[in-house]
């Protein structure tokens, strides 16, 4: 009996470590998948500082904060989804604290809170991936004027994400906005934020992500096209980090170089 007990203890130590390692691997894989999925059913709190180098010595710091909250509802919190596994809502709030310096045009120097973006996206879970649609709203902060559009704007938002191949996903997020109010002295707004997404999970919680946001300004026929690649790693089920460079290849900000870093905290949400 003593030898059986010793053998059992030895078996537990060997296979217990294997099971723990497998569990940790699965946890980081799921965390990496959730980190790269904008419609994942997990609460996310993201802090993303970006440092931009511009022409003629100009510099810009953009601290983006995001709160992404899923809900077992349809559009509004009090409308309960009949099948939250297949239809649910993701609420998304983005805030931008910006500091910028333009040595040759000091009137553009500014530090403050830029316009807020709020999205309400109803998500449909399909065998091939996810699709989401809903309204978006831009809330102007007005001051300082150099970093605010000064206009209330509204429009449709849509997300398409193909996840059929394990470890690989691709898709696009589009947000179209039209101004309807705000400062009468500021120009009207009519633009789209278009974010192509290509994500590859590499194992061990590591992942590559291409998800630069294009700004297609229909009002002024000025389209900003950045290209960037990010490397990320999930360190635990509820924490991931991401960093990478981005370069604007076309548009008013052509030649801008930005380095981004993101901390992403994730929390499971009951449905």
PAZAPA-4460 file (N, C-alpha, C; in steps of 0.05 Angstrom, whole numbers, plus 32768, in hexadecimal, padded with zeros to 4 digits):
% residues 271
    n_x    n_y    n_z   ca_x   ca_y   ca_z    c_x    c_y    c_z   seq   type   mol
   8011   7FE8   8000   8000   8000   8000   8011   8019   8000     1      X     A
   8028   8018   800F   803A   802F   8010   8045   8035   7FF4     2      X     A
   804C   801F   7FE5   8057   8024   7FCA   8043   802F   7FB7     3      X     A
   8029   8026   7FBB   8014   8031   7FAA   8010   804E   7FAF     4      X     A
   8012   8056   7FC9   800F   8072   7FD0   8025   8083   7FC4     5      X     A
   803E   8079   7FC6   8055   8087   7FBB   8053   808A   7F9D     6      X     A
   8049   8074   7F90   8046   8075   7F73   8030   8089   7F6C     7      X     A
   801A   808A   7F7C   8005   809D   7F76   800F   80B9   7F79     8      X     A
   801F   80BE   7F8E   802A   80D9   7F92   803C   80E1   7F7A     9      X     A
   804D   80CE   7F72   805F   80D3   7F5B   804F   80D9   7F41    10      X     A
   803A   80C9   7F3D   8029   80CC   7F25   801C   80E8   7F26    11      X     A
   8013   80F0   7F3D   8006   810B   7F3F   8019   8121   7F3A    12      X     A
   8032   811F   7F44   8045   8134   7F40   804D   8137   7F23    13      X     A
   8050   8121   7F15   8057   8122   7EF9   8041   812C   7EE8    14      X     A
   8029   811F   7EEA   8013   8126   7ED9   8004   813F   7EE2    15      X     A
   8006   8145   7EFC   7FFA   815E   7F06   8008   8176   7EFA    16      X     A
   8023   8175   7EF7   8031   818B   7EEB   8029   818E   7ECD    17      X     A
   8026   8177   7EC0   801E   8177   7EA4   8002   8184   7EA1    18      X     A
   7FEF   817C   7EB3   7FD4   8187   7EB1   7FD4   81A5   7EB7    19      X     A
   7FE4   81AD   7ECA   7FE6   81CA   7ED0   7FF2   81DA   7EB9    20      X     A
   8006   81CE   7EAC   8013   81DB   7E95   7FFE   81DE   7E7E    21      X     A
   7FEF   81C8   7E7A   7FDB   81C8   7E65   7FC5   81DD   7E6B    22      X     A
   7FBD   81DE   7E84   7FA9   81F2   7E8C   7FB3   820E   7E88    23      X     A
   7FCC   8213   7E8F   7FD8   822E   7E8B   7FD9   8235   7E6E    24      X     A
   7FE1   8221   7E5D   7FE2   8225   7E40   7FC7   822C   7E35    25      X     A
   7FB2   821D   7E3D   7F97   8222   7E34   7F8D   823E   7E3C    26      X     A
   7F94   8245   7E55   7F8C   825F   7E60   7F97   8276   7E50    27      X     A
   7FB1   8274   7E4A   7FBF   8289   7E3B   7FB5   828A   7E1E    28      X     A
   7FAF   8272   7E12   7FA4   8271   7DF7   7F89   8280   7DF6    29      X     A
   7F77   827A   7E0A   7F5D   8287   7E0A   7F60   82A5   7E0F    30      X     A
   7F73   82AD   7E20   7F78   82CA   7E25   7F81   82D8   7E0C    31      X     A
   7F93   82CB   7DFD   7F9D   82D7   7DE4   7F86   82D9   7DCF    32      X     A
   7F75   82C5   7DCE   7F5E   82C5   7DBC   7F4B   82DC   7DC3    33      X     A
   7F46   82DF   7DDD   7F34   82F5   7DE6   7F40   8310   7DE1    34      X     A
   7F5B   8312   7DE5   7F68   832C   7DE2   7F67   8336   7DC5    35      X     A
   7F66   8324   7DB1   7F66   832B   7D95   7F4A   832B   7D89    36      X     A
   7F36   8326   7D9A   7F1A   8325   7D91   7F0A   833D   7D9C    37      X     A
   7F03   8351   7D8B   7EF5   8369   7D95   7ED9   8363   7D9E    38      X     A
   7ECE   834B   7D98   7EB3   8344   7D9F   7EB2   832E   7DB4    39      X     A
   7EC8   8327   7DC0   7EC9   8312   7DD5   7EB7   8319   7DEC    40      X     A
   7EAA   8304   7DF8   7E98   8309   7E0E   7EA8   830A   7E28    41      X     A
   7EBA   831D   7E2A   7EC9   8323   7E42   7ECB   8341   7E46    42      X     A
   7ECA   834A   7E5E   7ECE   8366   7E64   7EEC   836D   7E61    43      X     A
   7EF1   8384   7E53   7F0D   838C   7E4E   7F11   83A9   7E58    44      X     A
   7F27   83AD   7E65   7F30   83C8   7E6C   7F4B   83CB   7E60    45      X     A
   7F4E   83DD   7E4C   7F66   83E0   7E3D   7F72   83FC   7E41    46      X     A
   7F8C   83FD   7E45   7F9C   8416   7E45   7FB0   8414   7E2F    47      X     A
   7FB0   8427   7E1D   7FC1   8425   7E05   7FCF   8440   7DFF    48      X     A
   7FE7   8444   7E0A   7FF6   845C   7E03   8003   8459   7DE7    49      X     A
   8002   846F   7DD7   800F   846F   7DBE   8021   8488   7DBB    50      X     A
   8039   8484   7DB1   804C   849B   7DAF   8051   849F   7D91    51      X     A
   804B   84B6   7D86   804E   84BC   7D6A   8063   84D1   7D64    52      X     A
   8074   84CA   7D50   8088   84DD   7D46   807F   84E8   7D2B    53      X     A
   807C   8503   7D29   8072   850F   7D11   8088   8520   7D03    54      X     A
   8082   852A   7CEC   8095   853B   7CDD   809B   8555   7CED    55      X     A
   80B2   8560   7CE8   80BA   857A   7CF2   80BA   857B   7D11    56      X     A
   80C1   8565   7D1D   80C4   8565   7D3A   80AB   8564   7D4A    57      X     A
   8094   8560   7D3D   807B   855E   7D4C   8078   8543   7D5A    58      X     A
   806B   8543   7D71   8068   852A   7D81   804B   8529   7D8B    59      X     A
   8043   8510   7D8F   8028   850C   7D9A   8027   84F3   7DAC    60      X     A
   801A   84F6   7DC2   8015   84DF   7DD4   7FF7   84DB   7DD6    61      X     A
   7FEE   84C3   7DD2   7FD1   84BC   7DD2   7FCD   84A5   7DE6    62      X     A
   7FC0   84AB   7DFC   7FBA   8496   7E10   7F9D   848E   7E0B    63      X     A
   7F99   8477   7DFE   7F7E   846D   7DF9   7F75   845A   7E0F    64      X     A
   7F5D   845F   7E19   7F52   844D   7E2E   7F38   8442   7E23    65      X     A
   7F34   8428   7E26   7F1C   841B   7E1C   7F0F   840A   7E32    66      X     A
   7EF5   840C   7E34   7EE5   83FA   7E45   7ED2   83EB   7E32    67      X     A
   7ED5   83D1   7E31   7EC5   83C0   7E1F   7EB5   83AD   7E31    68      X     A
   7E9B   83AF   7E30   7E8A   83A1   7E43   7E75   8391   7E34    69      X     A
   7E76   8376   7E34   7E61   8366   7E27   7E49   8363   7E3A    70      X     A
   7E32   835D   7E2E   7E1A   835A   7E3D   7E08   8346   7E30    71      X     A
   7DFA   8336   7E40   7DE7   8322   7E36   7DCD   8330   7E2F    72      X     A
   7DCE   8344   7E1E   7DB7   8354   7E17   7DB8   8359   7DF8    73      X     A
   7DA4   8366   7DEE   7DA2   836D   7DD2   7D9F   838B   7DCF    74      X     A
   7DB5   8399   7DCA   7DB4   83B5   7DC5   7DB4   83C6   7DDF    75      X     A
   7DA0   83C1   7DF0   7D9E   83D0   7E09   7D9F   83BD   7E20    76      X     A
   7DAA   83C6   7E37   7DAF   83B4   7E4E   7D96   83A6   7E58    77      X     A
   7D7E   83B3   7E56   7D66   83A7   7E61   7D57   8395   7E4E    78      X     A
   7D62   8392   7E35   7D56   837F   7E22   7D66   8365   7E23    79      X     A
   7D5C   8351   7E30   7D6A   8338   7E34   7D6B   8327   7E1B    80      X     A
   7D83   831D   7E14   7D86   830B   7DFD   7D7B   82F0   7E04    81      X     A
   7D6C   82E4   7DF1   7D61   82C9   7DF6   7D76   82B4   7DF5    82      X     A
   7D8C   82B9   7DE7   7DA2   82A6   7DE5   7DBC   82B5   7DE5    83      X     A
   7DC6   82BC   7DFD   7DDF   82CC   7DFF   7DF8   82BF   7DF3    84      X     A
   7DF7   82A4   7DEF   7E0E   8297   7DE2   7E10   829D   7DC5    85      X     A
   7DFA   82A6   7DB9   7DF9   82AC   7D9C   7DF4   82C9   7D96    86      X     A
   7DE6   82D7   7DA8   7DE0   82F4   7DA3   7DE5   8303   7DBE    87      X     A
   7DF7   8316   7DBD   7DFC   8327   7DD4   7E05   8342   7DCB    88      X     A
   7E0B   8354   7DDE   7E13   836F   7DD8   7E2E   8375   7DE4    89      X     A
   7E3E   8385   7DD5   7E57   838F   7DE0   7E56   83AE   7DE0    90      X     A
   7E59   83B9   7DF8   7E5A   83D6   7DFB   7E78   83DE   7DFC    91      X     A
   7E7F   83F3   7DED   7E9B   83FB   7DEA   7E9E   8419   7DED    92      X     A
   7EAE   8421   7E00   7EB3   843E   7E05   7ED1   8443   7E02    93      X     A
   7ED8   8457   7DF1   7EF4   845E   7DED   7EF8   847B   7DF5    94      X     A
   7F0D   8480   7E04   7F15   849C   7E0C   7F32   84A0   7E05    95      X     A
   7F39   84B8   7DFD   7F54   84BE   7DF3   7F5F   84D7   7E01    96      X     A
   7F74   84D3   7E10   7F83   84EA   7E1B   7F9B   84F0   7E09    97      X     A
   7F9C   8508   7DFF   7FB0   850F   7DEA   7FC1   8526   7DF3    98      X     A
   7FDB   8523   7DEF   7FED   8539   7DF2   7FFD   853C   7DD8    99      X     A
   7FFE   8554   7DCC   800C   8557   7DB3   801B   8572   7DB2   100      X     A
   8031   8571   7DA4   8043   8589   7DA2   804B   858C   7D85   101      X     A
   8047   85A4   7D79   804E   85AB   7D5E   8060   85C4   7D5F   102      X     A
   807A   85C1   7D5F   808C   85D8   7D62   8087   85EE   7D4D   103      X     A
   807F   85E7   7D34   807C   85FB   7D20   805F   8606   7D1E   104      X     A
   804C   85F9   7D2B   8031   8603   7D2C   8026   8600   7D49   105      X     A
   8030   8611   7D5B   8029   860E   7D78   800B   8610   7D7E   106      X     A
   7FFB   861B   7D6B   7FDE   861C   7D70   7FD1   8600   7D71   107      X     A
   7FE0   85EC   7D68   7FD6   85D0   7D69   7FDF   85C2   7D82   108      X     A
   7FF0   85CF   7D92   7FF9   85C2   7DAB   7FE0   85BF   7DBE   109      X     A
   7FDE   85A8   7DCA   7FC7   85A3   7DDB   7FCB   858B   7DED   110      X     A
   7FBE   858B   7E04   7FBE   8574   7E16   7FA1   8572   7E21   111      X     A
   7F95   855B   7E1F   7F7A   8558   7E2A   7F6C   853F   7E21   112      X     A
   7F52   853E   7E27   7F41   8528   7E20   7F34   852C   7E06   113      X     A
   7F39   851B   7DF2   7F2D   851D   7DD8   7F11   8511   7DD9   114      X     A
   7F04   8511   7DC1   7EE8   8508   7DBF   7EE5   84EA   7DC8   115      X     A
   7ECE   84E4   7DD4   7EC8   84C9   7DDD   7EB9   84BA   7DC8   116      X     A
   7EBE   84A0   7DC6   7EB0   848F   7DB2   7EA1   8479   7DC1   117      X     A
   7E87   8476   7DBC   7E77   8462   7DC9   7E69   8451   7DB4   118      X     A
   7E6C   8436   7DB6   7E60   8424   7DA3   7E4E   8410   7DB3   119      X     A
   7E38   8408   7DA6   7E25   83F5   7DB1   7E21   83E0   7D9B   120      X     A
   7E2F   83C9   7D9D   7E31   83B6   7D87   7E22   839C   7D8F   121      X     A
   7E0E   8394   7D80   7E00   837B   7D84   7E10   8365   7D74   122      X     A
   7E17   8350   7D82   7E29   833B   7D76   7E19   8322   7D71   123      X     A
   7E1E   8316   7D59   7E12   82FD   7D51   7E29   82E9   7D4E   124      X     A
   7E28   82D4   7D5E   7E3C   82BF   7D5E   7E34   82AA   7D4A   125      X     A
   7E46   82A5   7D36   7E41   8292   7D21   7E57   827C   7D21   126      X     A
   7E53   8266   7D12   7E66   8251   7D12   7E81   8259   7D06   127      X     A
   7E81   826D   7CF4   7E99   8277   7CE7   7EA6   828F   7CF5   128      X     A
   7E98   829A   7D09   7EA3   82B2   7D16   7E8E   82C3   7D23   129      X     A
   7E92   82DD   7D22   7E81   82F0   7D30   7E7B   8308   7D1D   130      X     A
   7E62   8312   7D1F   7E5B   832A   7D11   7E4C   833C   7D25   131      X     A
   7E52   8356   7D24   7E45   8369   7D37   7E3D   8382   7D28   132      X     A
   7E26   838D   7D30   7E1C   83A6   7D24   7E10   83B7   7D3B   133      X     A
   7E10   83D1   7D37   7E04   83E3   7D4B   7E0B   8400   7D46   134      X     A
   7E01   8412   7D57   7E06   842E   7D54   7E20   8437   7D62   135      X     A
   7E2B   844D   7D58   7E42   8459   7D65   7E3D   8476   7D6A   136      X     A
   7E4A   8482   7D7E   7E46   849E   7D85   7E60   84AA   7D8D   137      X     A
   7E66   84C2   7D82   7E7D   84D2   7D8A   7E73   84E9   7D9B   138      X     A
   7E7F   84EB   7DB3   7E78   8501   7DC6   7E8F   8515   7DC6   139      X     A
   7E8A   852D   7DBD   7EA1   8541   7DBB   7EA7   854C   7DD7   140      X     A
   7EC1   8550   7DDB   7ECA   855C   7DF4   7ECE   857A   7DF1   141      X     A
   7ECE   8584   7DD9   7ED0   85A0   7DD1   7EEB   85AD   7DD8   142      X     A
   7EF6   85A8   7DEE   7F0F   85B5   7DF6   7F24   85A1   7DFF   143      X     A
   7F3D   85A5   7DF7   7F46   85BA   7DE5   7F3E   85B4   7DC8   144      X     A
   7F3A   85C9   7DB8   7F30   85C6   7D9D   7F43   85B6   7D8B   145      X     A
   7F5C   85B8   7D90   7F70   85AB   7D7F   7F6D   858C   7D7F   146      X     A
   7F61   8581   7D94   7F5F   8564   7D95   7F42   855B   7D96   147      X     A
   7F2F   856C   7D90   7F13   8565   7D8F   7F06   856D   7D75   148      X     A
   7EF5   855C   7D6A   7EE7   8563   7D51   7ED2   8577   7D56   149      X     A
   7EC8   8579   7D6F   7EB4   858D   7D76   7E98   8586   7D6D   150      X     A
   7E93   856E   7D63   7E79   8567   7D58   7E6F   854D   7D65   151      X     A
   7E55   854D   7D6B   7E48   8534   7D71   7E44   8524   7D57   152      X     A
   7E4B   850B   7D58   7E49   84FB   7D3F   7E3D   84DF   7D46   153      X     A
   7E2F   84D4   7D33   7E22   84BA   7D37   7E23   84AB   7D1D   154      X     A
   7E21   8490   7D1E   7E22   8480   7D06   7E22   8462   7D0D   155      X     A
   7E22   8452   7CF9   7E22   8434   7CFD   7E3E   842A   7D01   156      X     A
   7E3F   8414   7D10   7E58   8405   7D14   7E54   83E8   7D0D   157      X     A
   7E69   83DB   7D03   7E67   83BF   7CFC   7E81   83B1   7D00   158      X     A
   7E80   8398   7D08   7E98   8387   7D0C   7E93   836C   7D00   159      X     A
   7EA7   8362   7CF1   7EA6   8348   7CE6   7EC0   833A   7CED   160      X     A
   7EBF   8322   7CF9   7ED7   8314   7D02   7ED4   82F7   7CFB   161      X     A
   7EE6   82EC   7CEA   7EE6   82D0   7CE2   7EF9   82C1   7CF4   162      X     A
   7EEF   82AD   7D02   7EFF   829E   7D16   7EFE   8280   7D10   163      X     A
   7EF8   8278   7CF7   7EF4   825C   7CF1   7F0D   824C   7CF4   164      X     A
   7F24   8257   7CEE   7F3E   8249   7CF1   7F49   824E   7D0C   165      X     A
   7F4E   8239   7D1B   7F58   823C   7D36   7F74   824A   7D36   166      X     A
   7F76   825E   7D47   7F8F   826C   7D4A   7F93   8283   7D36   167      X     A
   7F7E   8287   7D25   7F80   829C   7D11   7F65   82A9   7D0E   168      X     A
   7F65   82C3   7D0D   7F4C   82D2   7D09   7F51   82EB   7CF8   169      X     A
   7F3D   82F3   7CE9   7F40   830B   7CD9   7F24   8318   7CD5   170      X     A
   7F24   8331   7CD0   7F0B   833F   7CCD   7F0F   835D   7CCB   171      X     A
   7EFA   836C   7CD1   7EFA   8389   7CCF   7EE6   8395   7CE2   172      X     A
   7EED   83AD   7CEC   7EDA   83BD   7CFC   7ED7   83D8   7CEE   173      X     A
   7EBE   83E0   7CE9   7EB9   83FA   7CDC   7EA6   840A   7CEC   174      X     A
   7EAD   8424   7CEF   7E9C   8437   7CFD   7E99   8450   7CEB   175      X     A
   7E80   8456   7CE2   7E7A   846D   7CD2   7E6C   8482   7CE3   176      X     A
   7E76   849B   7CE1   7E6A   84B1   7CF1   7E62   84C9   7CE0   177      X     A
   7E4B   84D4   7CE7   7E41   84ED   7CDB   7E3B   8500   7CF2   178      X     A
   7E44   8519   7CEF   7E3F   852D   7D05   7E22   8537   7D03   179      X     A
   7E17   853D   7D1A   7DFB   8547   7D1B   7DF8   855E   7D2F   180      X     A
   7E0D   8566   7D3C   7E0B   857C   7D4F   7E26   8584   7D5A   181      X     A
   7E27   8597   7D6C   7E41   85A0   7D77   7E47   85BC   7D6F   182      X     A
   7E60   85C3   7D6F   7E6A   85DE   7D6A   7E64   85E6   7D4C   183      X     A
   7E54   85FB   7D48   7E4D   8603   7D2D   7E65   860D   7D1D   184      X     A
   7E7A   8616   7D2B   7E91   8620   7D1E   7EA4   860A   7D15   185      X     A
   7E9F   85F2   7D1D   7EB1   85DC   7D15   7EA6   85CE   7CFC   186      X     A
   7EB7   85C3   7CEB   7EAD   85B6   7CD3   7E9E   859D   7CD8   187      X     A
   7E8B   8596   7CC6   7E7C   857E   7CC8   7E8E   8565   7CC6   188      X     A
   7E84   854F   7CD2   7E94   8537   7CD2   7E86   8521   7CC2   189      X     A
   7E95   8513   7CB2   7E8A   84FD   7CA2   7EA2   84EA   7C9C   190      X     A
   7EA7   84D7   7CAD   7EBE   84C6   7CAA   7EB9   84A9   7CB5   191      X     A
   7ECA   8497   7CAC   7EC9   847C   7CB5   7EE3   8474   7CC3   192      X     A
   7EE1   8465   7CD9   7EF8   8458   7CE5   7EF7   843B   7CDD   193      X     A
   7F0B   8432   7CCD   7F0B   8417   7CC2   7F24   8409   7CCD   194      X     A
   7F1F   83F2   7CDB   7F34   83E3   7CE8   7F35   83C6   7CDE   195      X     A
   7F46   83C1   7CCA   7F4A   83A5   7CC2   7F59   8396   7CD8   196      X     A
   7F53   837C   7CDC   7F5F   836D   7CF1   7F69   8352   7CE7   197      X     A
   7F82   834B   7CEC   7F8D   8331   7CE7   7F9C   8328   7D00   198      X     A
   7F94   8312   7D0C   7FA0   8309   7D25   7FA9   82EC   7D22   199      X     A
   7FC1   82E7   7D2D   7FCC   82CC   7D2D   7FD6   82C4   7D48   200      X     A
   7FCB   82AF   7D54   7FD4   82A5   7D6E   7FEC   8293   7D69   201      X     A
   8002   8298   7D78   801B   828A   7D74   8020   8274   7D88   202      X     A
   800F   8271   7D9C   8015   825E   7DB1   8023   826B   7DC9   203      X     A
   801F   825F   7DE0   802C   826A   7DF8   8021   8285   7E00   204      X     A
   8009   828C   7DF6   7FFC   82A5   7DFC   8005   82BC   7DEA   205      X     A
   8018   82B7   7DD8   8023   82CC   7DC6   8011   82CE   7DAD   206      X     A
   8010   82E7   7DA2   8000   82EB   7D8A   800A   8303   7D7A   207      X     A
   8005   8302   7D60   800A   8318   7D4E   7FF0   8325   7D45   208      X     A
   7FEF   833F   7D42   7FD6   834D   7D3C   7FDC   8364   7D29   209      X     A
   7FCC   8366   7D13   7FCD   837D   7D02   7FB1   838A   7D03   210      X     A
   7FAF   83A1   7D0F   7F95   83AD   7D13   7F95   83CC   7D13   211      X     A
   7FA4   83D7   7D01   7FA6   83F5   7CFF   7F8A   8400   7CF7   212      X     A
   7F84   8418   7D01   7F6B   8425   7CFB   7F6E   843B   7CE5   213      X     A
   7F61   8437   7CCE   7F61   844B   7CB9   7F4B   8460   7CBF   214      X     A
   7F50   8479   7CB9   7F3C   848D   7CBA   7F36   8497   7C9E   215      X     A
   7F1D   8491   7C94   7F15   8499   7C79   7F03   84B2   7C7C   216      X     A
   7F0E   84C9   7C77   7F01   84E2   7C7A   7EF3   84EA   7C60   217      X     A
   7ED9   84E3   7C5E   7ECA   84E9   7C45   7EC5   8507   7C41   218      X     A
   7EC3   8515   7C57   7EBD   8532   7C56   7ED3   8541   7C48   219      X     A
   7EEC   853A   7C4D   7F03   8548   7C43   7F13   8538   7C2F   220      X     A
   7F0A   8520   7C28   7F18   850E   7C15   7F35   850A   7C1E   221      X     A
   7F39   8507   7C38   7F53   8503   7C44   7F53   84E9   7C54   222      X     A
   7F61   84D5   7C4B   7F60   84BB   7C57   7F7B   84B3   7C63   223      X     A
   7F7B   84AD   7C7D   7F94   84A6   7C8B   7F96   8488   7C8C   224      X     A
   7FAC   847C   7C82   7FB0   845F   7C80   7FCA   8458   7C8F   225      X     A
   7FC7   844E   7CA8   7FDF   8445   7CB6   7FE2   8426   7CB3   226      X     A
   7FFB   841D   7CB4   8000   8400   7CB3   8011   83FA   7CCC   227      X     A
   8009   83E5   7CDA   8018   83DE   7CF2   8015   83C0   7CF9   228      X     A
   8027   83B7   7D09   8026   839B   7D12   802C   839B   7D30   229      X     A
   801E   838A   7D3F   8021   8389   7D5C   8027   836D   7D65   230      X     A
   8038   836B   7D79   803E   8352   7D86   8032   8352   7DA2   231      X     A
   8025   833D   7DAA   8018   833C   7DC4   801D   8322   7DD3   232      X     A
   8017   8322   7DEC   801A   830A   7DFC   8006   830B   7E13   233      X     A
   7FF8   82F5   7E17   7FE6   82F1   7E2E   7FF6   82E4   7E44   234      X     A
   7FF8   82F1   7E5B   8007   82E7   7E71   7FF6   82D6   7E84   235      X     A
   7FDC   82DB   7E83   7FCA   82CD   7E94   7FAE   82CE   7E87   236      X     A
   7F9B   82C1   7E92   7F80   82C0   7E86   7F74   82DC   7E84   237      X     A
   7F7C   82EF   7E96   7F70   8309   7E96   7F83   8320   7E90   238      X     A
   7F9A   831A   7E84   7FAD   8330   7E7F   7FBD   832A   7E65   239      X     A
   7FBF   833F   7E54   7FCF   833D   7E3C   7FDD   8358   7E37   240      X     A
   7FF3   8357   7E2A   8002   836F   7E22   8006   836E   7E04   241      X     A
   8008   8386   7DF8   800B   8388   7DDB   801C   83A1   7DD5   242      X     A
   802E   839F   7DC1   803E   83B6   7DB9   8045   83B3   7D9B   243      X     A
   804B   83CA   7D8E   8053   83C9   7D73   8054   83E4   7D66   244      X     A
   8061   83E6   7D4E   8064   83FF   7D3F   804D   8402   7D2B   245      X     A
   8049   841B   7D23   8035   8422   7D0F   8040   843A   7CFE   246      X     A
   803C   8438   7CE4   8046   844D   7CD2   802F   8456   7CBF   247      X     A
   802B   8470   7CBC   8016   847A   7CAB   8021   847C   7C8F   248      X     A
   8016   846C   7C7C   8021   846B   7C61   8012   847E   7C4E   249      X     A
   7FFA   8488   7C56   7FEB   8499   7C45   7FD9   84AB   7C55   250      X     A
   7FD5   84C4   7C4C   7FC2   84D6   7C59   7FCF   84EE   7C65   251      X     A
   7FBF   84FF   7C73   7FC9   8518   7C7E   7FE0   8514   7C92   252      X     A
   7FE0   84FD   7C9F   7FF6   84F7   7CB3   800B   84E4   7CA7   253      X     A
   800E   84E4   7C8D   8021   84D2   7C80   803D   84D7   7C8C   254      X     A
   804B   84C1   7C93   8065   84C3   7C9E   8066   84C1   7CBC   255      X     A
   804F   84C3   7CC9   804E   84C0   7CE6   8056   84A4   7CEE   256      X     A
   8066   84A2   7D03   806E   8488   7D0E   8065   8487   7D2B   257      X     A
   8056   8471   7D32   804B   846F   7D4D   8053   8454   7D59   258      X     A
   805A   8454   7D72   805E   843C   7D81   8049   8439   7D96   259      X     A
   803B   8422   7D96   8024   841D   7DA8   802B   8407   7DBC   260      X     A
   801F   840A   7DD4   8022   83F6   7DE9   8007   83F4   7DF6   261      X     A
   7FFD   83DB   7DFA   7FE2   83D7   7E06   7FE3   83C4   7E1D   262      X     A
   7FD6   83CB   7E32   7FD0   83B9   7E49   7FB3   83B3   7E48   263      X     A
   7FAC   8399   7E48   7F91   8390   7E45   7F89   837E   7E5C   264      X     A
   7F78   8388   7E6E   7F6E   8377   7E84   7F52   836D   7E7C   265      X     A
   7F4E   8352   7E80   7F35   8346   7E78   7F29   8337   7E8F   266      X     A
   7F0E   8338   7E90   7EFF   832C   7EA6   7EE8   831D   7E9B   267      X     A
   7EE3   8304   7EA4   7ECC   82F5   7E9A   7EB2   8303   7EA1   268      X     A
   7E9E   8300   7E90   7E84   830D   7E94   7E6F   82F8   7E92   269      X     A
   7E5D   82F8   7EA6   7E47   82E4   7EA6   7E33   82EB   7E90   270      X     A
   7E2A   82D6   7E82   7E15   82DB   7E6E   7DFB   82CC   7E75   271      X     A
***
